[in-house]
Amino acid sequence: MPFPLTEHNALLALKGVGPAVIARLEQMGIDSLAVLSKANACDILAQASAAVGSSLEEQPPSSGRHQRGHRACKGLSVGHT
């Protein structure tokens, strides 16, 4: 199911969140802010990365995303909270 319209619009108002991000969340079964608030950020990141064939490990260290993401999710995998 898609996000309710009011929640969809609230997400679109956030910097960096566009229709593709919302669609990816919905594909993962996250279809409301209530579900999103209970979701594990590292699990979301891992699922989204797997879906597009990418990972934080592939990001160059100079991007800064590699270190931040690696530290935040170190030791976690999809299915573990």
Biopython code that builds the backbone (N, CA, C, O; Angstrom):
import numpy as np
from Bio.PDB.StructureBuilder import StructureBuilder

atoms = [
    (1, "MET", "N", (0.845, -1.185, 0.000)),
    (1, "MET", "CA", (0.000, 0.000, 0.000)),
    (1, "MET", "C", (0.888, 1.245, 0.000)),
    (1, "MET", "O", (1.985, 1.226, 0.557)),
    (2, "PRO", "N", (0.429, 2.293, -0.604)),
    (2, "PRO", "CA", (1.190, 3.544, -0.575)),
    (2, "PRO", "C", (0.968, 4.312, 0.735)),
    (2, "PRO", "O", (-0.003, 4.081, 1.455)),
    (3, "PHE", "N", (1.896, 5.228, 1.018)),
    (3, "PHE", "CA", (1.723, 6.123, 2.162)),
    (3, "PHE", "C", (0.420, 6.901, 1.990)),
    (3, "PHE", "O", (0.052, 7.238, 0.864)),
    (4, "PRO", "N", (-0.286, 7.192, 3.088)),
    (4, "PRO", "CA", (-1.439, 8.093, 2.979)),
    (4, "PRO", "C", (-0.967, 9.431, 2.391)),
    (4, "PRO", "O", (0.183, 9.824, 2.591)),
    (5, "LEU", "N", (-1.831, 10.113, 1.683)),
    (5, "LEU", "CA", (-1.455, 11.332, 0.970)),
    (5, "LEU", "C", (-0.810, 12.376, 1.885)),
    (5, "LEU", "O", (0.189, 12.991, 1.511)),
    (6, "THR", "N", (-1.364, 12.577, 3.064)),
    (6, "THR", "CA", (-0.791, 13.597, 3.963)),
    (6, "THR", "C", (0.623, 13.208, 4.392)),
    (6, "THR", "O", (1.498, 14.069, 4.480)),
    (7, "GLU", "N", (0.858, 11.926, 4.659)),
    (7, "GLU", "CA", (2.189, 11.463, 5.047)),
    (7, "GLU", "C", (3.137, 11.512, 3.855)),
    (7, "GLU", "O", (4.303, 11.876, 4.004)),
    (8, "HIS", "N", (2.647, 11.152, 2.685)),
    (8, "HIS", "CA", (3.436, 11.232, 1.453)),
    (8, "HIS", "C", (3.930, 12.668, 1.249)),
    (8, "HIS", "O", (5.109, 12.895, 0.977)),
    (9, "ASN", "N", (3.022, 13.623, 1.383)),
    (9, "ASN", "CA", (3.386, 15.028, 1.201)),
    (9, "ASN", "C", (4.349, 15.514, 2.279)),
    (9, "ASN", "O", (5.231, 16.328, 2.004)),
    (10, "ALA", "N", (4.182, 15.017, 3.512)),
    (10, "ALA", "CA", (5.100, 15.392, 4.592)),
    (10, "ALA", "C", (6.509, 14.874, 4.299)),
    (10, "ALA", "O", (7.493, 15.567, 4.556)),
    (11, "LEU", "N", (6.602, 13.670, 3.767)),
    (11, "LEU", "CA", (7.915, 13.125, 3.403)),
    (11, "LEU", "C", (8.555, 13.918, 2.268)),
    (11, "LEU", "O", (9.755, 14.191, 2.290)),
    (12, "LEU", "N", (7.747, 14.282, 1.282)),
    (12, "LEU", "CA", (8.273, 15.067, 0.156)),
    (12, "LEU", "C", (8.809, 16.426, 0.605)),
    (12, "LEU", "O", (9.676, 17.000, -0.055)),
    (13, "ALA", "N", (8.304, 16.936, 1.711)),
    (13, "ALA", "CA", (8.766, 18.232, 2.208)),
    (13, "ALA", "C", (10.157, 18.142, 2.848)),
    (13, "ALA", "O", (10.787, 19.167, 3.107)),
    (14, "LEU", "N", (10.633, 16.924, 3.101)),
    (14, "LEU", "CA", (11.942, 16.742, 3.718)),
    (14, "LEU", "C", (13.046, 16.828, 2.669)),
    (14, "LEU", "O", (12.913, 16.300, 1.565)),
    (15, "LYS", "N", (14.121, 17.494, 3.024)),
    (15, "LYS", "CA", (15.261, 17.605, 2.121)),
    (15, "LYS", "C", (15.819, 16.217, 1.824)),
    (15, "LYS", "O", (16.072, 15.431, 2.736)),
    (16, "GLY", "N", (16.004, 15.929, 0.556)),
    (16, "GLY", "CA", (16.586, 14.658, 0.141)),
    (16, "GLY", "C", (15.594, 13.532, -0.059)),
    (16, "GLY", "O", (15.975, 12.429, -0.453)),
    (17, "VAL", "N", (14.322, 13.798, 0.208)),
    (17, "VAL", "CA", (13.296, 12.767, 0.014)),
    (17, "VAL", "C", (12.440, 13.157, -1.177)),
    (17, "VAL", "O", (11.789, 14.203, -1.190)),
    (18, "GLY", "N", (12.459, 12.297, -2.165)),
    (18, "GLY", "CA", (11.650, 12.526, -3.352)),
    (18, "GLY", "C", (10.797, 11.302, -3.639)),
    (18, "GLY", "O", (10.763, 10.362, -2.845)),
    (19, "PRO", "N", (10.120, 11.312, -4.757)),
    (19, "PRO", "CA", (9.241, 10.195, -5.114)),
    (19, "PRO", "C", (9.965, 8.850, -5.159)),
    (19, "PRO", "O", (9.385, 7.829, -4.788)),
    (20, "ALA", "N", (11.215, 8.833, -5.605)),
    (20, "ALA", "CA", (11.951, 7.562, -5.680)),
    (20, "ALA", "C", (12.219, 6.988, -4.295)),
    (20, "ALA", "O", (12.125, 5.776, -4.103)),
    (21, "VAL", "N", (12.546, 7.828, -3.343)),
    (21, "VAL", "CA", (12.797, 7.358, -1.973)),
    (21, "VAL", "C", (11.515, 6.790, -1.389)),
    (21, "VAL", "O", (11.529, 5.726, -0.770)),
    (22, "ILE", "N", (10.424, 7.484, -1.581)),
    (22, "ILE", "CA", (9.138, 7.013, -1.061)),
    (22, "ILE", "C", (8.748, 5.693, -1.723)),
    (22, "ILE", "O", (8.276, 4.777, -1.051)),
    (23, "ALA", "N", (8.941, 5.595, -3.017)),
    (23, "ALA", "CA", (8.623, 4.353, -3.726)),
    (23, "ALA", "C", (9.467, 3.198, -3.198)),
    (23, "ALA", "O", (8.963, 2.088, -3.032)),
    (24, "ARG", "N", (10.748, 3.452, -2.932)),
    (24, "ARG", "CA", (11.630, 2.401, -2.408)),
    (24, "ARG", "C", (11.151, 1.946, -1.023)),
    (24, "ARG", "O", (11.126, 0.749, -0.736)),
    (25, "LEU", "N", (10.773, 2.896, -0.170)),
    (25, "LEU", "CA", (10.246, 2.538, 1.150)),
    (25, "LEU", "C", (8.997, 1.673, 1.019)),
    (25, "LEU", "O", (8.843, 0.670, 1.717)),
    (26, "GLU", "N", (8.114, 2.074, 0.120)),
    (26, "GLU", "CA", (6.878, 1.315, -0.089)),
    (26, "GLU", "C", (7.178, -0.092, -0.595)),
    (26, "GLU", "O", (6.499, -1.044, -0.211)),
    (27, "GLN", "N", (8.188, -0.232, -1.453)),
    (27, "GLN", "CA", (8.569, -1.554, -1.948)),
    (27, "GLN", "C", (9.078, -2.440, -0.812)),
    (27, "GLN", "O", (8.968, -3.664, -0.877)),
    (28, "MET", "N", (9.634, -1.817, 0.230)),
    (28, "MET", "CA", (10.126, -2.554, 1.394)),
    (28, "MET", "C", (9.020, -2.847, 2.399)),
    (28, "MET", "O", (9.274, -3.457, 3.437)),
    (29, "GLY", "N", (7.784, -2.416, 2.098)),
    (29, "GLY", "CA", (6.670, -2.649, 3.005)),
    (29, "GLY", "C", (6.481, -1.550, 4.032)),
    (29, "GLY", "O", (5.675, -1.685, 4.953)),
    (30, "ILE", "N", (7.216, -0.471, 3.877)),
    (30, "ILE", "CA", (7.065, 0.677, 4.780)),
    (30, "ILE", "C", (6.094, 1.628, 4.112)),
    (30, "ILE", "O", (6.429, 2.295, 3.133)),
    (31, "ASP", "N", (4.870, 1.685, 4.659)),
    (31, "ASP", "CA", (3.819, 2.437, 3.989)),
    (31, "ASP", "C", (3.112, 3.437, 4.890)),
    (31, "ASP", "O", (2.024, 3.915, 4.571)),
    (32, "SER", "N", (3.743, 3.748, 6.022)),
    (32, "SER", "CA", (3.191, 4.782, 6.903)),
    (32, "SER", "C", (4.306, 5.314, 7.783)),
    (32, "SER", "O", (5.336, 4.665, 7.964)),
    (33, "LEU", "N", (4.089, 6.501, 8.327)),
    (33, "LEU", "CA", (5.084, 7.067, 9.231)),
    (33, "LEU", "C", (5.191, 6.241, 10.501)),
    (33, "LEU", "O", (6.261, 6.171, 11.106)),
    (34, "ALA", "N", (4.093, 5.615, 10.912)),
    (34, "ALA", "CA", (4.133, 4.756, 12.097)),
    (34, "ALA", "C", (5.066, 3.566, 11.867)),
    (34, "ALA", "O", (5.867, 3.227, 12.738)),
    (35, "VAL", "N", (4.964, 2.941, 10.709)),
    (35, "VAL", "CA", (5.838, 1.812, 10.382)),
    (35, "VAL", "C", (7.280, 2.303, 10.242)),
    (35, "VAL", "O", (8.209, 1.658, 10.729)),
    (36, "LEU", "N", (7.464, 3.436, 9.579)),
    (36, "LEU", "CA", (8.799, 3.990, 9.398)),
    (36, "LEU", "C", (9.455, 4.306, 10.736)),
    (36, "LEU", "O", (10.652, 4.079, 10.908)),
    (37, "SER", "N", (8.685, 4.824, 11.678)),
    (37, "SER", "CA", (9.248, 5.202, 12.978)),
    (37, "SER", "C", (9.729, 3.990, 13.768)),
    (37, "SER", "O", (10.583, 4.125, 14.645)),
    (38, "LYS", "N", (9.198, 2.816, 13.471)),
    (38, "LYS", "CA", (9.592, 1.599, 14.172)),
    (38, "LYS", "C", (10.671, 0.821, 13.422)),
    (38, "LYS", "O", (11.230, -0.139, 13.954)),
    (39, "ALA", "N", (10.962, 1.231, 12.193)),
    (39, "ALA", "CA", (11.921, 0.509, 11.357)),
    (39, "ALA", "C", (13.356, 0.802, 11.803)),
    (39, "ALA", "O", (13.654, 1.876, 12.326)),
    (40, "ASN", "N", (14.218, -0.162, 11.588)),
    (40, "ASN", "CA", (15.633, -0.021, 11.895)),
    (40, "ASN", "C", (16.320, 0.650, 10.706)),
    (40, "ASN", "O", (16.243, 0.154, 9.582)),
    (41, "ALA", "N", (16.984, 1.767, 10.950)),
    (41, "ALA", "CA", (17.622, 2.538, 9.876)),
    (41, "ALA", "C", (18.660, 1.713, 9.130)),
    (41, "ALA", "O", (18.777, 1.828, 7.910)),
    (42, "CYS", "N", (19.410, 0.886, 9.840)),
    (42, "CYS", "CA", (20.429, 0.065, 9.184)),
    (42, "CYS", "C", (19.791, -0.988, 8.290)),
    (42, "CYS", "O", (20.324, -1.303, 7.226)),
    (43, "ASP", "N", (18.656, -1.534, 8.709)),
    (43, "ASP", "CA", (17.947, -2.499, 7.872)),
    (43, "ASP", "C", (17.429, -1.829, 6.605)),
    (43, "ASP", "O", (17.524, -2.394, 5.516)),
    (44, "ILE", "N", (16.883, -0.630, 6.748)),
    (44, "ILE", "CA", (16.395, 0.106, 5.580)),
    (44, "ILE", "C", (17.547, 0.364, 4.620)),
    (44, "ILE", "O", (17.416, 0.155, 3.414)),
    (45, "LEU", "N", (18.671, 0.819, 5.154)),
    (45, "LEU", "CA", (19.840, 1.107, 4.326)),
    (45, "LEU", "C", (20.323, -0.150, 3.607)),
    (45, "LEU", "O", (20.620, -0.108, 2.414)),
    (46, "ALA", "N", (20.401, -1.258, 4.324)),
    (46, "ALA", "CA", (20.872, -2.501, 3.714)),
    (46, "ALA", "C", (19.920, -2.974, 2.612)),
    (46, "ALA", "O", (20.365, -3.393, 1.543)),
    (47, "GLN", "N", (18.622, -2.907, 2.870)),
    (47, "GLN", "CA", (17.646, -3.341, 1.863)),
    (47, "GLN", "C", (17.682, -2.440, 0.635)),
    (47, "GLN", "O", (17.642, -2.927, -0.495)),
    (48, "ALA", "N", (17.758, -1.141, 0.848)),
    (48, "ALA", "CA", (17.794, -0.207, -0.280)),
    (48, "ALA", "C", (19.074, -0.390, -1.089)),
    (48, "ALA", "O", (19.047, -0.357, -2.319)),
    (49, "SER", "N", (20.188, -0.581, -0.400)),
    (49, "SER", "CA", (21.460, -0.791, -1.089)),
    (49, "SER", "C", (21.429, -2.062, -1.916)),
    (49, "SER", "O", (21.888, -2.079, -3.058)),
    (50, "ALA", "N", (20.885, -3.127, -1.339)),
    (50, "ALA", "CA", (20.799, -4.392, -2.062)),
    (50, "ALA", "C", (19.899, -4.267, -3.283)),
    (50, "ALA", "O", (20.169, -4.870, -4.321)),
    (51, "ALA", "N", (18.842, -3.493, -3.163)),
    (51, "ALA", "CA", (17.896, -3.339, -4.266)),
    (51, "ALA", "C", (18.507, -2.624, -5.460)),
    (51, "ALA", "O", (18.126, -2.878, -6.602)),
    (52, "VAL", "N", (19.452, -1.732, -5.198)),
    (52, "VAL", "CA", (20.077, -0.987, -6.296)),
    (52, "VAL", "C", (21.474, -1.499, -6.622)),
    (52, "VAL", "O", (22.164, -0.944, -7.477)),
    (53, "GLY", "N", (21.887, -2.573, -5.930)),
    (53, "GLY", "CA", (23.191, -3.168, -6.210)),
    (53, "GLY", "C", (24.348, -2.316, -5.745)),
    (53, "GLY", "O", (25.387, -2.267, -6.403)),
    (54, "SER", "N", (24.185, -1.647, -4.627)),
    (54, "SER", "CA", (25.223, -0.774, -4.102)),
    (54, "SER", "C", (25.372, -1.057, -2.616)),
    (54, "SER", "O", (24.586, -1.798, -2.026)),
    (55, "SER", "N", (26.389, -0.456, -2.025)),
    (55, "SER", "CA", (26.550, -0.543, -0.578)),
    (55, "SER", "C", (27.401, 0.606, -0.105)),
    (55, "SER", "O", (28.085, 1.247, -0.903)),
    (56, "LEU", "N", (27.366, 0.872, 1.175)),
    (56, "LEU", "CA", (28.235, 1.904, 1.731)),
    (56, "LEU", "C", (29.686, 1.511, 1.577)),
    (56, "LEU", "O", (30.553, 2.378, 1.471)),
    (57, "GLU", "N", (29.966, 0.225, 1.562)),
    (57, "GLU", "CA", (31.343, -0.229, 1.430)),
    (57, "GLU", "C", (31.930, 0.197, 0.088)),
    (57, "GLU", "O", (33.147, 0.322, -0.044)),
    (58, "GLU", "N", (31.074, 0.420, -0.910)),
    (58, "GLU", "CA", (31.541, 0.809, -2.228)),
    (58, "GLU", "C", (31.755, 2.308, -2.354)),
    (58, "GLU", "O", (32.307, 2.770, -3.353)),
    (59, "GLN", "N", (31.325, 3.075, -1.354)),
    (59, "GLN", "CA", (31.486, 4.523, -1.400)),
    (59, "GLN", "C", (32.936, 4.882, -1.099)),
    (59, "GLN", "O", (33.541, 4.297, -0.200)),
    (60, "PRO", "N", (33.502, 5.833, -1.836)),
    (60, "PRO", "CA", (34.871, 6.239, -1.528)),
    (60, "PRO", "C", (34.939, 6.895, -0.155)),
    (60, "PRO", "O", (34.029, 7.632, 0.224)),
    (61, "PRO", "N", (36.015, 6.633, 0.600)),
    (61, "PRO", "CA", (36.138, 7.223, 1.931)),
    (61, "PRO", "C", (36.011, 8.744, 1.934)),
    (61, "PRO", "O", (35.555, 9.323, 2.920)),
    (62, "SER", "N", (36.405, 9.389, 0.852)),
    (62, "SER", "CA", (36.332, 10.852, 0.796)),
    (62, "SER", "C", (34.907, 11.369, 0.782)),
    (62, "SER", "O", (34.680, 12.551, 1.042)),
    (63, "SER", "N", (33.929, 10.499, 0.481)),
    (63, "SER", "CA", (32.539, 10.948, 0.439)),
    (63, "SER", "C", (31.993, 11.201, 1.832)),
    (63, "SER", "O", (30.997, 11.906, 1.987)),
    (64, "GLY", "N", (32.640, 10.629, 2.863)),
    (64, "GLY", "CA", (32.157, 10.783, 4.226)),
    (64, "GLY", "C", (31.029, 9.822, 4.539)),
    (64, "GLY", "O", (30.834, 9.455, 5.698)),
    (65, "ARG", "N", (30.281, 9.406, 3.525)),
    (65, "ARG", "CA", (29.157, 8.496, 3.753)),
    (65, "ARG", "C", (29.662, 7.132, 4.195)),
    (65, "ARG", "O", (29.002, 6.449, 4.978)),
    (66, "HIS", "N", (30.814, 6.735, 3.705)),
    (66, "HIS", "CA", (31.367, 5.428, 4.043)),
    (66, "HIS", "C", (31.599, 5.310, 5.547)),
    (66, "HIS", "O", (31.131, 4.359, 6.172)),
    (67, "GLN", "N", (32.307, 6.252, 6.122)),
    (67, "GLN", "CA", (32.607, 6.170, 7.547)),
    (67, "GLN", "C", (31.360, 6.306, 8.399)),
    (67, "GLN", "O", (31.152, 5.511, 9.315)),
    (68, "ARG", "N", (30.533, 7.288, 8.118)),
    (68, "ARG", "CA", (29.334, 7.484, 8.942)),
    (68, "ARG", "C", (28.432, 6.265, 8.876)),
    (68, "ARG", "O", (27.978, 5.771, 9.909)),
    (69, "GLY", "N", (28.171, 5.783, 7.685)),
    (69, "GLY", "CA", (27.290, 4.640, 7.539)),
    (69, "GLY", "C", (27.890, 3.387, 8.140)),
    (69, "GLY", "O", (27.188, 2.601, 8.777)),
    (70, "HIS", "N", (29.174, 3.197, 7.943)),
    (70, "HIS", "CA", (29.834, 2.001, 8.463)),
    (70, "HIS", "C", (29.786, 1.984, 9.986)),
    (70, "HIS", "O", (29.472, 0.953, 10.582)),
    (71, "ARG", "N", (30.088, 3.100, 10.618)),
    (71, "ARG", "CA", (30.058, 3.159, 12.086)),
    (71, "ARG", "C", (28.651, 2.967, 12.611)),
    (71, "ARG", "O", (28.445, 2.254, 13.594)),
    (72, "ALA", "N", (27.679, 3.596, 11.965)),
    (72, "ALA", "CA", (26.306, 3.549, 12.468)),
    (72, "ALA", "C", (25.724, 2.141, 12.358)),
    (72, "ALA", "O", (24.912, 1.753, 13.199)),
    (73, "CYS", "N", (26.107, 1.382, 11.369)),
    (73, "CYS", "CA", (25.494, 0.079, 11.129)),
    (73, "CYS", "C", (26.460, -1.076, 11.322)),
    (73, "CYS", "O", (26.130, -2.211, 10.979)),
    (74, "LYS", "N", (27.636, -0.821, 11.858)),
    (74, "LYS", "CA", (28.638, -1.871, 12.016)),
    (74, "LYS", "C", (28.063, -3.033, 12.830)),
    (74, "LYS", "O", (27.508, -2.848, 13.913)),
    (75, "GLY", "N", (28.216, -4.216, 12.278)),
    (75, "GLY", "CA", (27.767, -5.406, 12.979)),
    (75, "GLY", "C", (26.293, -5.728, 12.829)),
    (75, "GLY", "O", (25.836, -6.757, 13.325)),
    (76, "LEU", "N", (25.542, -4.874, 12.159)),
    (76, "LEU", "CA", (24.112, -5.128, 11.981)),
    (76, "LEU", "C", (23.862, -5.632, 10.576)),
    (76, "LEU", "O", (24.577, -5.282, 9.637)),
    (77, "SER", "N", (22.857, -6.443, 10.447)),
    (77, "SER", "CA", (22.463, -6.915, 9.126)),
    (77, "SER", "C", (20.950, -6.928, 9.050)),
    (77, "SER", "O", (20.266, -6.804, 10.065)),
    (78, "VAL", "N", (20.438, -7.079, 7.854)),
    (78, "VAL", "CA", (18.989, -7.097, 7.670)),
    (78, "VAL", "C", (18.404, -8.219, 8.507)),
    (78, "VAL", "O", (18.890, -9.350, 8.486)),
    (79, "GLY", "N", (17.362, -7.892, 9.238)),
    (79, "GLY", "CA", (16.699, -8.868, 10.068)),
    (79, "GLY", "C", (17.130, -8.844, 11.525)),
    (79, "GLY", "O", (16.546, -9.534, 12.360)),
    (80, "HIS", "N", (18.150, -8.053, 11.834)),
    (80, "HIS", "CA", (18.619, -7.945, 13.209)),
    (80, "HIS", "C", (18.453, -6.516, 13.687)),
    (80, "HIS", "O", (18.871, -5.582, 13.004)),
    (81, "THR", "N", (17.853, -6.335, 14.845)),
    (81, "THR", "CA", (17.673, -4.987, 15.403)),
    (81, "THR", "C", (18.377, -4.883, 16.713)),
    (81, "THR", "O", (18.349, -3.828, 17.348)),
]
sb = StructureBuilder()
sb.init_structure("model")
sb.init_model(0)
sb.init_chain("A")
sb.init_seg("    ")
for serial, (resi, resn, name, xyz) in enumerate(atoms, 1):
    if name == "N":
        sb.init_residue(resn, " ", resi, " ")
    sb.init_atom(name, np.array(xyz, "f"), 0.0, 1.0, " ", f" {name:<3s}", serial, name[0])
structure = sb.get_structure()
